[in-house]
Structures are given as C-alpha cells and as structure tokens.
Amino acid sequence: MINIEKYNSAKHPAVYTAQETAIMQAQNSPTILSLQKSEIKAQINGYILKAFTDSGVNINGQTSSDKERTILILSDSVADDLMQYFKTLTIQEIGLAIQNGIRGEYGDFYGINVKTIHQFCKAFRDSFERNETMRKVKQQAEPDEQKLSQAEIDKIMIPACIDAFEKYKATNELIDFGGAKFTYLKSIGLIILTPERQTEIMEQAKKEQAEESNKSIFKNGADSMAGIIAGKILKNLDKHETVKNAARLIALREYFDYLIEFEIELSEQLNC
C-alpha cells in the first residue's frame, strides 16, 4: 500500500519552469480586490496598449486622440470586469494572462476587447501551470516533518505507477488518490501538456465533476484503506481542488491510453 500522505507531504526541493517563476513573481503584486478602480485602470491601460502593439491588432480610431480614447474606454470596461470576476488574481497576473493570450497560448482570439481579455484571464486562472505553481509554493511552505529523498520517492512511486498501469490495461479502471501518480510522472517529464491542452482538460474536468456531483467518489470495491487515505486527502480540499484532481486523472488516463495504443510498456519508460 502506498503511503500517499507521506509522499504528498514530502518537502523535496521544487523545480520551477520559467513560466512558473513568472507566475510566482506576479503573485507578489496586489490583488484586484485590494486596488481602487483608478489604480486598476492605470495598470490595465499599459497592458492593453502593449497587447495591441505586440499582436499587431489595429486600434479603432482615425487619429491618435481617437485611439487613446479607445484604449481608455476599453481599460475602464476591463477594470469593471476584473473587479466582478477576477478579484483574487493579482494585477500582474492579469498582465501575464493578457501576454499569454495574445501569444495564442489559450487558443485563437479575435480582436482585443473585454470578451477576449476575460477569456485570457479565465484560462490563466484555471491553467495547470498556475495551479501547479501554487501547489509547489504551498508544499515548500509546509513544515518539513518528513523529507523524502528522490530515491525514496522513486521506490514508492515507480511500482505504484506500473501497478496502476497494469490494472488499467486489464480493467479500464484508474484510481489516483490526491493526483500522486500524475504528479510524479509529470515531475520526471513523462507527462507533458501544452497550455492549450491543460486548459481543455481543466474544462473537461469541470464538466465531468458537475455531471458526477451526486455519485460516489469510490467505485467497484476500492479497498477500505485506500478509502481512508483518500478521505484524509480530500477532507480539506475545496471544490476547485477537487476539479484539479479530476483534471490530473484525465491527463493520467490520456497518457496511459497513449502507451497502450502504441504498445509501450510503462516499465520501459521508467527504465525498469
């Protein structure tokens, strides 16, 4: 039996990507909730102007004054939208979301307006990159009660992942309490997701969770000890955390399906 709690609480050094580092830095800025509308508009005005410049989208207006007025009006409307829907994001996270959005990281977009900026912010808020960054930061901040070495983690997780893969091939059942197997395979580079796919999986997880909200979490005779472990893990999770775990399970299932389709053994990928 895998000691999931021991693995999930282990404070091993986190490795941050460049994007995760940018997110951490952005999270040190003031939240939308803490700012006055005038302060939000002042920042947003610069982000929007840069977005038009970087994307090559034309600003409505014949003269410079007309274009400045267009930017000011848009900044005012975007500020209202942020104060209503994205209060917990920081002002620099908004800038990062817009920057990612115009680069196509959240799919195609048409023009720069309140709707597209809202979509950028929503995709950023729900992205795997942001949520994984927050998880890593939280994990590093937790008391170092019992630290596992990478070798110890490998000893626990490699057989657990292989066992889960073999059971999935035989029964099409996949259980990953707390997202431990997904987290491990992602941390060693076997599961790689583009920002676009991360957003799609998160949306899929939200939909599935809504449909399954009245059904039991545990199906088909999961053993009692696993239920106890999962219960402890899930006890303090909010709704959003539950959706994230569902998304991790979807991604893990996709990876296993890929291995099965191309007749690849997980043990080979793990050099066993």
N, C-alpha and C positions, 0 to 999 in steps of 0.2 A: 504493500500500500504506500502510495506517495505521500509524504508529509507536505501537503500543499501549503499549509500555513507557514511552515519553516522556510520553504522556498520563496514564497511571496514576501516574507518579512525580511529576507536576507538583504543586507545593505552592501551589495557589491558595487564598486565604482561604476557610475553610469557613463556611457559614451554618447556624446551629443553630436548630431549632424550639424552642418552649417545652418540649416533651416531651423532646427530645434534651438540652436543658440540664439538666432534672431528672435524667435518667439519668446525665449526667456528674457531677453533684453527688453522686448516690447512690453512684457507683463510687468515690468518695473515702473511703467508710466501710470498716470492717474486713470481711473476708470471713468467711463462715460457718466455714471451715476454721480461721481464726485465733482463733476465740472459744471459750470454755468453754460447756458446755450451759446453765449458770446464767445466763450473760450473754445467750445467745440467747433463753432463756425470758423474761427481763426485758423485752427489746425486743418480742418477739413478743406478749407479753401485752397491751401497749399497742396494737399494730397490730390484734389480733383484737377487742379491746373497741371500738376505733374503727370497725372493719368492721361489727360488729353495730349500732352506733349509726347509722352513715351509711346502711346498707342497709335498716334497719327490720326486720331478721330478729329474731325473738324468741330470747332466751337461755333454754335449758332450766333450769327451777328455779322453785319456788314463792316462795322468799324470796331476799333479797339474798345471804345466805350461800350458798344453793344455786347461785345464778347465778355468784358469784365462784368457787366450786369448779368449775363447768362450764368457765369460762374458763381456770383453772389447769390442769385436766386436758387441755384442748384444746391449750394452749400447750406442755405437756410432749410431747404426741404430735407436734405440728407441728415442734418442735425436733428430735426424733429423725428425722423425715422429711427435714428440711433438711440435717442432718448426713450423711445417707446419700446423698441425690440431688442436692443443690444446694450443694456445698461451695465452688464457685468464685464463687457470687453473693455480693454484699455484703449486710450486714444491712439497709441502707437500700433496696437493690434489692428485697428481699423485701417491705418495706413498700410500695414503689411498685407491685409486682406485685399485691399484695392490693388496693390502692387502685384500680388499673385494672380488676381483675377484678370488684369489686362494682359498678363503673360500667357493666359489660356490654361492656367493650372486647374481651373474649375469648369473647363469646357468652353464652348463658343459663347461669345456675348455680342450683343448688337447695340452699339452706342454706349455712351456713358451717361447714365441717368439714375434716378432714385431706385428704380427697379433692379438694374444691374448691380449697383453698389450694395443693395440689400442682399441680393443673391451671393455676391462675393463674401459679405460678412457672415452670412449663414453657413456657407460652405467652409469658410475658415474656422468658425466656431465649432463645427461638427467634425472637422478633419481629424484623421488618425494622427497626423503629425502634432497638432496642438494637444490632443488628449494624451498622447504618449509622452510628450514633453512634461505635461502637468503630472503624470503618473511618476515619471522618473524623478522630478523635483521633490514630489511628496515622499517618495521612497527614500531619497537621500536625506530628507529632513527627519525621518523617523529615528527613534533611539536605536542604537546599534546593539540590540540584545543578543543576537547570534548571527555572526557573519559567516557565510559560506564561501569557500574558495570556488573558482571556476571549475576545478576538477571535481569538487563535491557536487556542484550543480549538474555537471555533465553526468556524473554517476547516477544521480536521481532521475534526470530528465530524459536522457537518451533511451534507456529501456522503457520508460513510461510512454514516450512518443512512438516508439516502434510497436509497443503493445497496442496502443490506441489505433495505429495504422492497420495492424493485422486484424483487429476486431472490426474496424470499419470496412475492410475488404470483405470480411466474412458475413457481417450482419447489416451493413449500411448504417450502423449506429455510431454516433460520435459524441463523447462527453469530454468536456474540458473545463473543469471547475476553476473559476477565477481567471480563465484565459491563460493558465500557466504554460500549456504546451505551445499555444500560438506565440506567446511572448518569448519563449525560449527559442523556437525555430526562427522567429524574426530577428532575435538578438544575434544569432550566429549567421545570418544572411541567407537562410534558405527560403524564407518567405519575403518577397519584395513586392510592394504595392505602389503603384503610381498615385499621385494626389487625386487624379480623377477617379481611379478605381476605389480609393479609400472613401471618397465622398459617396460613390454609388453604393458601396457596401453598407455604409452608415445609414443611408436612406432605406435600403432593403431591410436592415435590422429593425429600424423604427416601425416599418410597415408590418413585419412579422411579429414584433412584440405586441403591437396593437391587436393583431388578429389572435394571438395566443394568450392574451392577458388573463383569460378565465380558465386556462388549462394548467395542469400540474407541471412544475418545473422538471420533475423527475419522472421518467417513463420506463416501462419494460424492466422493472426489477433492479434498478440501481441499488447496490448494497447499502446497508444501513450506515456503515462507517463513512462511505462516500457522502451519504445524505447529511451526516453530522458535520463533516468538513465543509461541504458546500453551504450548509446552513450558517455556519460561522462566517464564511467568506461573504455571503450575500446579506447577512443580517444588517450590516451598516451601509449597504450600497443604496444610493438614491436611484431614481428612475433612469437618469442619464447613464449612470454606471452600468445598470442592467442592460441598456441598449448597447453600450460599448462592448460588453462581454458577448452579447449576441452577435455583434459585428465580427469580433475575433473568431467566434465559432464558424461563421460563414466563410471567413478567409481561410481558416484551417481546413475546412471541408473542401474548398476550391483547390487548395494545394494538394491534398490527398487525392482528389479526383484527377488532377494533372498527372500525378505519379502513376496512378492506376491506368490511365489512358495510354501512357507511353511505356507501360510495363517497367517502371523504375521502382526499385526497392528503396524504402526509406533508409534501411540499414546501410546501403551503399552511399547515400547522400551524407550519412553521419559517419562514414569511414569505419563502420563496424565489421 
